Amino acid sequence: MQKLFLYGVILCVLPAVTLNSIALAQGTIPDTLFDSGESDLQSIALMTLEGGAQNRRVEAVIEQDSASGFPVILVHGWCGSPESFGMLGQFLLEDLQLAKVGNFTYTGSASGIPEPVRSNLKRLAGQLARYINDQIADLGVSQVDVVAHSMGGLLARAWMAGLTSVPYSNQIRRLVIAGTPNLGVGKTGTPPGCSEDNAAVVAAQNRQMLYGSLFLKRLNKQWQKKVGKTISPPDILTIVGCGLAQPGAACLSDAVVDEASATLPVESPDYLVRYVNRIHAAFLGVSSISLVDIENRGHETYQLVKQFLETGTADSFYDPLLIRGIVVAPLVEDSQPPPPFTQTQGVDFGKFSPQMRSRGFPHCTDLSQTSPFIKHKPSDDITGWWTLTDVLPGCWQVRVNSKKYRSAESLVNVTVGRPTLMSPVVVIEK
């Protein structure tokens, strides 16, 4: 039996455990919002993306003597820390009779991870891989389960996709990713309470998560090659936040990550996708509406995670109204092999052209006519990966047609609430 002390005060008595981490979550409430052009809710959420929650709890026990379930590794998100998960680790340890719940912590110089590694998501994913391999060796197990939030999900996926120097051979039994910007996110400022103490690292990590970044292009291309081989979609649960949508209102985002970006392209068999009516991270000290900041066992995210790790499935707690998807259109030049089309000026999608319209496809619709999509140029020009968000579901003709450039019509079926990766679209100069 061990006693848990905090500043000399006995907090609780816990039998048969090894006390492995005690941490207090501490944050501040912002006085002003970013002038970002977003809604107040999204502006507040962006400011407190991972590290600004005012939690007043202790995340303590991560090991116990008798256990039966697979160990769980928690991977926090951008600017976050283990405290971002609240009591998730403690509850899983107790309820699933786990040997250990480990935390992969990578923010700040205190993490012991050098700045160049923290600044590079591929190299940081390699650090996660080594951490998991060490845990597997220490515990004498063959696999672990991973629960990741936001950018943490990208790190896990990067290892699984083969982007690191550490080989992946099914060390992860089941993966949960919550609020992960799989296809990208918009640019944000540094949130108050950010656990990363180097502003350059914060900015570098953010750049790699933007729509059309080189990191996301490599990740998603390699990921698709591994699906059905070392990556099994049914063993992956994606949890999507709906940003406190009103009853009957559409689920658009968790106030930070677009709902379709928080999922993955449809596969057969498919990923397990579940929705909760919560925001990306705690803000204004109200952790009860956060996606992963777990305060009690009734939290929908906790129920989903627990059930999925136990059974490989999860009940649906929230049935949202989904009205749109995301399309990634890789533009390439007309040569062999086709290099990425790197021009970003004067590129437009779906503008009406009588010549092209006359050759239209009867089962598809001109994208520009009825779908008020938003165009995001590649954050890294060299990728040629354009992202169209807010696209309504259905079959569309997607094409570049502007004063300077043109392309042939390319067809895409957009699935509601999910991202779609198109085949390369060849662009030529008029």
N, C-alpha and C positions, 0 to 999 in steps of 0.2 A: 504494500500500500504506500502511495506517495502523496505528499501534500503539495498543493500548488500555492506558492507565495507570490505576492506582488507588492513590492515596497514594504515588506515585512508584515503584510496583512494576509492571514490565511483566507483564501477565497473558497476553496472546496477540497474535498477528499476524494481521490480517485483510486480504485483498486486495480491492481495488476496492469499498470501502465508504465511506460517510460516517457518522462516529460522531455520533449524534444524541441519545442519552440514555444515561446511566449511572446506575443506581440500585441501592442495596442494600436488601433487605427486612430489616427488623428488627422483632421483636415480643417480647412477654413471655408467659410461661406463667402463667395465673391461679392464685392460691393457694386461692381458694374458688370455688364455683359459685353461680349465682343461685338463690335460693329461688323457683323458678318453677312447681313442681308437675310439671315435665316429667321425663323420664328423665334419668339422668346424661349419656348421650350427647348428648341434645338440649340440656341445660343448658350443657354445655361448648361445643357448637357455636354456641349462641346468643351466648355470651360472646366467641367468637372469630370472629364471623360473616364478616367480610371482612378485618380488619386485623391479626389476632393471630397470624399464622403466623410461625414463626421460620425464615425462609429465608435461605440463605447464598449466594445466587447473584447474578450480575450480569445484568440485562436490558439489553443494550447496543444492538447495531446495529439500526436500523430503516430504513435506506436502503442501496441498492446501485446501481451504475452500470448494469448490464445486467439487464433484466427483461422478463418476458412476461405474468405473471399480473396480475389486478386488485389494486389496493392494498387492504389490509385495515386496518380501524379497530377497535381493541380498546376496549371500554367496561366499566370495572370496576363493581363493585357498591357497596352501601351501606357506608360507612366504609372502603372499599377504596382501592386505588392501582394503578398499572400493575404493581407487583410481585405483585399477586394472581394474575396469569397465569403467573408463573414464566418459563420459557423458551419459552412458546407463540409469542410474536412472532418470536423469533430463528429457531425451527425453521420456521415458516411462510415467513419471508423466504428462507431458504436452500432449502427443499424445493420451494416453488412458484415460485421465481425471481421474487419480487415486487419492484416498484419501491420500495415502502415499506410498513411496518407502523406506523401511527400510534396513539397512545394519547390518548383523550379523558380528561383528568384534571380532576376537578371538586371534589375534597375539600379543605377547609381554605382559609384566607385566601391561602396561597401559590399557589393555583390562579389567582388574579386575578379570580375570579368573585365578585361581591358577595354578601353574606349573604342579602339578600332573594331573589335568584335561586336560590341553592343551596337555600333553604328551600322552594321551589315547584317541584314536579316538572315541571309544564307549562313553566315558564320555563326550567328547566334543560334540558329536551328541546329548546327553541329554541336554546340554546347549542350543544348537540350538532349540531343541524342546520346552524348557521353554521360550525362547525368542519369538518363534512364537506364543505359547499359550498366552503369555502376550500381544502381538500385537493384536491378535484376540479379547481378552477381552477388551483392551483399545479402539479399533475401533468399537466394537459392530458388528463384522462380523462373519460368520461361517467358512470361508476358506480364504486362501491366495494363491497367486502364488509364486513360488520360482524359481529364476534363479541362478544357481550355476556354478562355474568354478573350474575345476581340483579337488583338494581334497575336496572342498566344496560340490561337488556332492556326494562324499562318505559319508559325514556327513548327508546329507538329506536322502540318501538311507538307512543308518544305522537306522535312526529313523523309517522310513517307514517299514523297515524289522523287527522291534521289538527288536532291540539290546539294547535299552535304557530302563531305569526304567520309562520313561514317555510314557504312552500309546499313540499309534497312531490310530486315528479314522477318517481318511480322512480330516485332517486339511489342507492338500495341495490339491488345486484344479487341478493345472497344474504345472508340473515340467520341467524345462529346465536344462540339464547338458551339459556343453561344455568342451571338453578336459579332461573328467574325466577318470582316470585309473581304470575302473571297474574291470578288471581282473589283474591289476598290472602294474608295470613300473620298469625300471632298477634303480639301485642305483645312486644317484647324490650327488654332493657336495652342500654346502650351497651357494645359489646365492647371489651375491652382492646386497645390498639394501634390504636384507631380513627384513621384518617388525617384525619377531620374534627375541627378544633380548636374548634368552637363547639357546645356542648351543645344549644342551642336549635335549631340546624340539624339535628342528629342526630335529635332528638325530632320535628321537623316532618316530616322525610322518612319516619320510621317510621310516623307517623300516616297518611300518605297511602298506605301499603302495606297497611294493616289491612283485614280483611274488611269489605266494604260501605262503603268510603270513597267520598267524592264523586269523587276523582280516578279511582279504578278503575271506578266506574260510567260516568263520561264516556268513559274510555278504551275500555272494552269495548263500549259502545253504538256509538261512532263507528267502532271497528275493524270491527264486524260489517257496517256500512254500506259499508265500503271493500273488503271481501273480494270477489274476483272482478273488481274494478275496478283500483285502484292497488295492491292487496295480493294477491299470488299465493301461496296456501298451499304449493304444492310447492317454492317458493323459500325456505322457512323450515324450519329444523331446530330442534326443541326437544330438549334433552338433559336427562334427568331422573335425579337421583341417588336411589339406593335405600337410603342410610344404612347400608351394610355389613350388609344383610340376610343371614341365615344361609341356606345351601342349602335350597331348598324353602319358605322363609318368604316371607310376602307383602312386596311393596314398598309401603311406606306413606309414606315421606318421605325427604328427604336429611338428616334430623335438624333441619331448619329449615322447609323448604317442602314442603307436602303434594304427593304425587306427581301428583295430578290438577290442582292449581293450577299446577304447573310445565309443563303442557301448555296446549292451546287447544281450544275446542269443535270437534267433528268437522265437517269440510267435505268436499265432493266437487268436484274432487280435494282430497285431504287434506294436512295438514302432515306432515312426516317426523318421527316421534317415536322416539327411541332412549334406551336406559337404560344406566346404568353403576352398578356397585355401590360407590358412593363417597358421601362426605358433602359438605355444602354448601361448607365451606371448611376449610382446614388448622387443626388444633388440636393442642396439646401438642407443637408442633414437628414433627409427622409429616405432611409435605406429600404423601407418597406416596398417601394415601387421600383427598385433596381432589379435588373435582369439576373445578377448572380450574387448580390450581397445578401446572403441567406441569414435571416434572424430567427426563423422557426421552421419546424418540419412541415408546416402547411404551405410553404412557399411553392408555387407551381414548378419553378425550375428545379427545386430540390426533389419534388415528387417525380419529375421526368427523369432526372439523372439517376436517382435511386432505382427506379423501376427498370430503366434501360440497362444499367450495369448488372442488375440481378437477372433479367430475363431476355434481354436483347430486343425488347419492344417497349412501348410506352403509350399510355392512354392519351387522348387528346383532351386538354383542359379548356381550350379556347378555340373556337371556330371563326376565324376572321373573314372579313370580306376582302378578297384579293382582286385587284383590278388591273395590274400592270406587271411587266417583266423588264428584264435588261437584255440588251443585245450587244455583244462585242463583235465589232466588224474589223478584222485584220486587213488593212490595205497593203497591197504589194504592187511592185512595178511590173510592167509587161516585158519580162526577160526571163531567161532560164539560167540557173535557178532564180526564182523571183525574190529579190530582196525586199525588205520592208519599204513601203512608200513613206518617206520621211517628211514630206511637205505638210505643213499644218495650216498655212495661210490659203484662203480661197477654197477650202474644202467644205462642201455642203452635202447633205443627204436628202434624197427623195424629192427634189424640186421637180415640179411638173414639166414634162417635155412632150409635146404632141407626137414627135417622132417615136420616142420610147413608149409612150402610152398606147400608140397604135399596135405595138407588139406586146401589149400587156398580157398577163396570164389571167384567165377567167376565174381561177379559184383564189387569186391573191388580190390585194389592194395596194395602191400606191401609198407608201408609208407617210408621205407628207400630207395626204388629203384628209385623213381622219384621226391621226394619232399625234397629239401634241407632245412629242418626245423632246428630251433635252439632250443636246450633243455635248460630249466631253472629249476634247482633243487629248491625245496621249500626253501624260505628264513627262514622259521621256520620249522625245520626238523620234528617236531611232527605232522605236518599237512598231510604229504604224498601227497600234491597237487603239481604235476609236470605240468609245463606249456610249451607247444610246440608252438613256434611262427614261422611265415613265412611258414605256412603249406598251400599248394595249395588246392583249393576247390576240392571236390570229395569224394568218399567213400574209406576209408583206413582201413587196418588192423593195429591196434595199439597194440603193445605188448612189454613187457620187455623180453629181451633175451640176457643174457650176461653169462660170465663164472660162475658166482655164483648164479644168479637168473633166473627164468623163469616165464612166465605167459601164460595163454591161450590167443588166439587171441581175441581181442575186436574190434568191428566194430564201426566206427564213420563216420558220414556224415558231412563234413566240408563245411560251407556256406561261400562264398566269402565275405570278409569284416566284418564278424561277429564272435564272440566267440562261442565255443561249449563246454558245460560241459558234459563229459562222465559219464556213470555209473561207479561205482568202478571197478577197475582192480585188480584181486586177484593175488598176487605175492607169490611164494614159493621158498625156497632155494633148489638148485639142490642137 
